[in-house]
């Protein structure tokens, strides 16, 4: 049974007829062809499907479409639309924080979440904020470096709103 769900997706008003119990990760990847968010575990353990809902970090594999109604959803595809998101993505590239790339979208979304709340985190705060995101390729050093680099490059006047 489909219902009409209206929400903002990466800055654009979106209206879909979809089952309200459809998982958001499936909605994004299969229905909307936004394949940046990955499904790693499907149980909320890996962070590969991280998204922002009303600026808050959420896991798309644990949400259903009905929970999006009336809310603002930002995926990795929309992250660069904000100065903070663009800076995080640039820092990941500059710091060499990307290997296979599977975890990168979730890591970048989690970094934006952290830096929007705490613009000058310590390395320990970065590690704690990224602890819900698993990477099988690295020792996380370059990923933490990238987030710290993005934080250091933030201009005090820059809009950090998600």
C-alpha positions as CSV (number, residue, x, y, z in Angstrom):
1,X,0.0,0.0,0.0
2,X,1.5,3.3,-1.1
3,X,1.1,6.7,0.6
4,X,2.2,10.1,-0.6
5,X,5.2,11.3,1.3
6,X,6.5,14.8,0.9
7,X,9.9,15.9,2.2
8,X,12.9,17.9,1.2
9,X,15.7,16.0,-0.5
10,X,19.1,17.7,-0.9
11,X,17.4,21.1,-1.1
12,X,14.5,20.1,-3.4
13,X,10.9,19.5,-2.5
14,X,10.1,15.8,-3.2
15,X,6.8,14.0,-3.4
16,X,6.7,10.2,-3.7
17,X,4.0,7.5,-3.7
18,X,5.7,4.8,-1.7
19,X,5.0,2.3,1.0
20,X,5.6,4.1,4.3
21,X,7.4,1.0,5.6
22,X,9.9,1.0,2.8
23,X,13.5,1.3,4.2
24,X,15.0,4.7,3.4
25,X,18.2,3.0,2.1
26,X,16.1,1.1,-0.5
27,X,14.1,4.2,-1.4
28,X,17.3,6.2,-2.0
29,X,19.3,3.6,-3.9
30,X,16.6,1.8,-5.9
31,X,13.7,4.3,-6.3
32,X,15.6,7.6,-6.4
33,X,18.9,6.2,-7.9
34,X,21.0,8.0,-5.3
35,X,23.6,5.3,-4.8
36,X,26.1,7.3,-2.7
37,X,24.7,6.0,0.5
38,X,25.8,2.4,0.9
39,X,24.3,-0.6,2.7
40,X,27.0,-2.4,4.5
41,X,25.3,-4.3,7.3
42,X,21.6,-3.4,7.2
43,X,21.5,-3.5,11.0
44,X,22.9,0.0,12.0
45,X,26.4,-1.2,12.9
46,X,28.6,0.1,10.1
47,X,27.5,3.7,9.3
48,X,27.9,3.3,5.5
49,X,24.3,4.5,5.0
50,X,24.6,7.6,7.1
51,X,22.4,10.5,6.1
52,X,21.3,13.8,7.7
53,X,17.6,14.3,8.6
54,X,16.9,17.8,9.7
55,X,20.6,18.1,10.2
56,X,20.9,15.1,12.6
57,X,22.9,12.0,11.8
58,X,20.7,9.0,11.0
59,X,21.1,5.6,9.5
60,X,19.1,5.0,6.3
61,X,19.0,1.3,6.9
62,X,17.1,1.8,10.2
63,X,14.6,4.3,8.9
64,X,11.4,3.8,7.0
65,X,10.1,6.2,4.3
66,X,7.2,7.4,6.5
67,X,9.7,8.9,8.9
68,X,10.8,11.3,6.2
69,X,7.4,13.1,5.8
70,X,7.8,16.8,6.4
71,X,11.5,16.6,7.1
72,X,14.7,17.7,5.4
73,X,17.0,14.9,4.1
74,X,20.6,15.4,3.0
75,X,22.5,12.6,1.4
76,X,26.1,12.4,0.3
77,X,24.9,13.7,-3.1
78,X,23.7,16.9,-1.5
79,X,26.5,17.4,1.0
80,X,28.6,19.7,-1.2
81,X,25.8,22.2,-1.4
82,X,26.8,23.6,1.9
83,X,30.2,25.2,2.5
84,X,30.9,22.8,5.4
85,X,30.0,19.8,3.3
86,X,32.2,21.0,0.4
87,X,35.1,21.6,2.8
88,X,34.8,18.1,4.3
89,X,34.8,16.5,0.9
90,X,37.8,18.5,-0.2
91,X,39.7,17.6,3.0
92,X,39.1,13.9,2.5
93,X,40.6,14.1,-1.0
94,X,43.5,16.2,0.1
95,X,44.4,14.1,3.1
96,X,44.2,10.8,1.2
97,X,41.4,9.6,3.4
98,X,39.8,7.6,0.7
99,X,40.8,4.1,-0.2
100,X,38.2,1.7,-1.6
101,X,35.6,4.5,-1.0
102,X,32.8,2.3,0.4
103,X,32.8,3.9,3.8
104,X,33.6,7.4,2.6
105,X,30.0,8.8,2.1
106,X,29.1,7.7,5.6
107,X,32.3,9.1,7.1
108,X,31.9,12.4,5.4
109,X,28.2,12.8,6.5
110,X,29.3,11.9,10.1
111,X,32.1,14.5,9.9
112,X,29.6,17.2,8.8
113,X,27.4,16.3,11.6
114,X,30.3,16.6,14.1
115,X,31.7,19.8,12.7
116,X,28.3,21.5,12.6
117,X,28.0,20.9,16.3
118,X,31.6,21.2,17.3
119,X,33.7,23.3,14.8
120,X,37.0,22.7,16.6
121,X,37.0,19.1,17.8
122,X,40.0,17.3,19.4
123,X,41.3,14.2,17.7
124,X,39.6,12.2,20.4
125,X,36.3,13.9,19.7
126,X,36.7,13.2,16.0
127,X,37.4,9.5,16.7
128,X,34.3,9.3,19.0
129,X,32.1,11.0,16.4
130,X,33.2,8.6,13.7
131,X,33.1,5.5,15.9
132,X,29.8,4.4,14.4
133,X,31.4,4.2,10.9
134,X,33.5,1.2,10.0
135,X,36.4,1.2,7.5
136,X,38.0,-2.0,6.5
137,X,40.9,-0.4,4.5
138,X,42.6,2.0,6.8
139,X,43.7,2.6,10.4
140,X,41.5,5.7,10.4
141,X,44.5,8.0,10.8
142,X,44.0,9.8,7.4
143,X,40.3,10.0,8.0
144,X,40.8,11.7,11.4
145,X,43.4,13.9,9.7
146,X,40.9,14.9,7.1
147,X,38.2,15.9,9.6
148,X,40.8,17.9,11.6
149,X,42.0,19.5,8.4
150,X,38.4,20.5,7.5
151,X,37.9,21.9,11.0
152,X,41.1,23.9,10.8
153,X,40.0,25.4,7.5
154,X,36.6,26.5,8.6
155,X,36.3,30.3,8.6
156,X,34.6,31.7,11.6
157,X,32.2,33.6,9.3
158,X,31.4,30.5,7.2
159,X,27.9,29.1,7.4
160,X,28.2,25.7,9.1
161,X,24.5,25.1,9.0
162,X,23.6,21.8,7.6
